Amino acid sequence: MFVSYRMKFMLEIIAIFGFGVVVSVIFDQIWKQHRQKEQEMAKTGLYSNIHAKRERIEKQKAEGKPVERMRKVGAKGAPTASDFKAAAKTVKKK
């Protein structure tokens, strides 16, 4: 049986709040917020990811927690030169 992504989300909401509480208006508002968050996450790019990681590292240092590190050049999962070239193509001119 095929269950759409939206239906799975609705079933999760029903499981959390119960059957009588879920009204289509409430569900549509929750769905809209969920999609908006998803779209914001999809908009992040290479430089925003690097910036976010630097912020997390600074926060971890300030709290005295173990600090995550940036990957070294050439390490598995690290951005390559071609990744930076592709990101440069999408830069917005001021």
N, C-alpha and C positions, 0 to 999 in steps of 0.2 A: 504494500500500500504506500503510495506516494504522499508524503506530508510536506507541505511547503514550509519555508523558513518562517513565514508569518504565523502559520498554524502552530509550529513548535513553540514560538514565542508566546502565543496566546495560551497554550497548554501550560507553560511554565507559570504564567500569571495566575491562571486558574488554580494551579497547585499551591501557589503561595497565598492567595487571598480567598479561595473557596469559590464554589459555583455561583452562589447568589450575588456576589459582589461585582463580578465582571459585567459591566455594561458597555455597549459598543462605543459610547462617547469616551468613557474612561480609557478603554483599550486603545482607541485611536490616538488619544493624547499621549499615552505611554509609548505607543508604537512610533509616533512622530519624534519623540524625544530620543528614543533608542536609535532610530535611523540617522538623526542629526548627529549624535555622538559617533556613530559608525562612519559617517561621511567626514567628520572632522579628523578622525583617526586616519582615514585613507588619504587625506590631503598632506600628511607629513612627508617630507622628503629627506634626502641625505643630510643636508645641513641642519634641518630642524631636529633630526635624530641626534646628530653630534652635539648640538646645543643643549638638548634635553639631558643627554648623558653627562655633559660637563656640569650642569646644574645639580644632577643627582649626586655626582662625586663630591661637589662642594658641600652639599647638604649632609652627606655621610661623614665627611671630615669634621664638620662642625658638631655633629652629634656624637662623634667618637666611635662610630660603628665601623665594621670592616668596609674598606673602600673597594668598589669595583673599579676595573681599569680599562683604559682604552686598548683596543687590540693593536698589536704591532703591525707595521707594513708587511704585507705578504702572509700574515697569519690567516688561518681558515676563518671565514666570516668577516674579515676586515674589508672595507671598501677598496676597490682597485682603482687604478688610474682611469680606466674606462668609465667607472661609476661617477667619478668626479667630472669627467668630460660630458657625460650625459646630463648631470645635474646643472652644468654650466649652460646648457642649451635652453633650459627652462627658466633661467633667471629673469626676473622682471626688471626692466630698466627704469631708473628713477627719473 
